[in-house]
Amino acid sequence: MLGDLGTVSLTAGLISAAVTVLLWLRVALLGTSARPARVATVTTLLAAALACAVLEAALLRHDFSVRFVAENGGRHISVYDTVTSLWSALDGSLLLWLLVLCGLATLLARRRDPPRLHAYAMVVVGVVATFFFALSALAANPFRSVHPVPLDGPGPNPLLQQHPAMGIHPPLLYLGYLGLVVPFALALAAPLAGPEGRDWLRIARPWTLAAWSALTAGIALGAWWSYAVLGWGGYWAWDPVENASLLPWLTATAFLHTMLSGAVRHARWNALLACASFLLVLLGTFLTRSGAVASVHAFTESPLGPLLLGLVLLAVLASTLLAGRRDPAPPGRRPAPLLSRATAVLVNGVLLVTIAAAVLIGTVFPLLTEPLTGARTSVGPDYYQRTAVPLAVAVLLLAGVAPAVRRAGERAVSRRLLLPAVAGLATVAAVGLLSRPGLPALIAFGAAAFTLTGLAGELVPMLRHRRGARTVRLAAVLAHAGLALVAVGVAGSSAYGRAEERTVRTGETVRVSDVSVRLLAVERSAGSGRMVVRARLSLTGDGAGRTVTPRLWYDIARDTAVTVPQIDTGPRRDTYVTLLAVAADGSTATVRLAVNPLVGVLWCGAALIVGGGLLAFGGSVRRIRRRPAAAPADPPAAVKVAA
């Protein structure tokens, strides 16, 4: 019964989404009332919400006649893991995707001006929603029945049952991904809306800031989750699925800078960046949901690949035809001076897009070479460290230069850059003499010191600005300072991190630097569909002693062994202990001990970046509420005739 109700809700959502597109197109072309279109938009949201609610009910009731529940539910799974298992596999995650997409469409539908721009944007969002409803209803329906009905299910992937981030990370990522559909839709709608389309950037600003902040938080939370769960001691592996989240973040960051600065407001650059950001979201969706890439984060192979690739190509075509029609900059405009805010913004955008291009090439290269060579190649971290990382350091340096070029005058710029330059060089000299971390880390530390010093010089002048301008400046300072701290955390953990792996008997020790662990005992237990092995270890270091218990657990239903590391977090470093293997008689255990300095600085930097984004979002919303929409330069043709 629940399966039938779920299928009906998906079918109703598909019909409602298609009707919504037609109603909004009618509003755009004929100027009719938008009320029926808004009602249809809300109806589509209700259908998506009903589908999610029905699948959650089936999971909680252990209705194993529903295919998705039979494959991903289980009586031995906790309530929290049961609820979050809705998005633990491909078909169910599409329902969450639809719920977020329809929720954003409903929020956008509340706008009433400019009417034609708004209506055309809703048409674009409606087309995207219709496609994903069709995908879920026809190709990835989670409500299909199972015969015979099993008595129990295996539960979700064991890696998804260990961490509370499972309930936050995927929804945040989806909110970030799908939030970018609004600037994409506005960029495509602008040339169709005529004079009304000139105001699209003002409307897109808060949507982009909200999506970017959610995507930043989702990426950071995913890195923390990977660090805490996977057991290898790292937080970023340049995995194809990790790259798929980074790509739209890079182009959205470039779009934010060009849009917020106003330096290239009338160029095609903004429209192309807005379109590229959502196109990369669709490409990432194809990579993660088609089985095209091998990744611990990806879904299994599915028949959705060709359909998703078709959507990507269609979106590329629409972006090329419509975004390419944006008006060029007005004639007679003077080129920006070399040392100016406009030049800094343009260089920043070029660097970010170049990084995105390098990451994209490394991500899709194995897919392009496999049909030619017959073997799947891989692109390792070395490629990204040689291409993307140096460009990222240049972006960081530019964040320190930007405050100095806000006001014209080459002498003034040189004077303002003197102190940051001295701070950067002094940091390089001091760190190089004291610890010799290597050239890449030295450059990162120096660039971070340069940027943080330049940003500190912004704090006092910021107080003289009015509240709105002060909020924008403070948001930029927080985000750029967070970027510098992330660079310090990445460089420090990479340069100073040490690890040792050994097989030890009871009483023997593994040592890294001044930290050691001694094996006290190996303990075994069973229950709730799993067998658990714990290693009780005495950890000494930083002048203190404590007991840590990393463990291995074997999921019986899925025939999968999972490591659960123990992380001892301190102000300077993390001590990361992983149990890799245990002898059958329990006499020996293979233990990996890692010391990761400055990882906490990385998480603090990520929090600052998200805080800066949210602060800018709040300021942008307040400005839109205070300022009316810009009037079109020329009256519509119908008004001219009436006059």
Buried (B, 14 or more C-beta within 10 A) or exposed (E): EBBEBBBBBBBBBBBBBBBBBEBBBBBBEEEEEBEBBBBBBBBBBBBBBBBBBBBBBBBEEBBBBBBBBBBBBBEBBEEEBBBBBBBBBBBBBBBBBBBBBBBBBBBBBEBEEBBBBBBBBBBBBBBBBBBBBBBBBEBBBBBBEBEEEEEBBBBBBBBBBBBEBBEBBBBBBBBBBBBBBBBBBBBBBBBBBBBBBBBBBBBBBBBBBBBBBBBBBBBBBBBBBBBBBBBBBBBBBBBBBBBBBBBBBBBBBBBBBBBBBEBBBBBBBBBBBBBBBBBBBBBBBBBBBBBBBEBEBBBEEBEBBEBBBEBBEEBBEBBEEBBEBBEEEEEEEEEBEEBBBBBBBBBBBEBBBBBBBBBBEBBBBBBEBEEEEEEEEEBEBEBBEEBBBEBBBBBBBBBBBBBBBBEEEEEBBEEBBEBBBEBBEEBBEEBBEEBEBBEBBBBBBBBBBBBBBBBBBBEEEBEEEEEEEBBBBBBBBBBBBBBBBBBBBBBBBBBBBEBBEBBBEBEBBBBBEEBBBBBBEBBEEEEBBBBBBBBBBBBBBBEEEEEBBBBBBBBBBBEBBBBBBBBBEBEEBBBBBBBBEBEEEBEBBBBBBBBBBBBBBBBBBBBBBBBBBBBBBBBBBBBBEEEEBEEBEEEBEEEEEEE
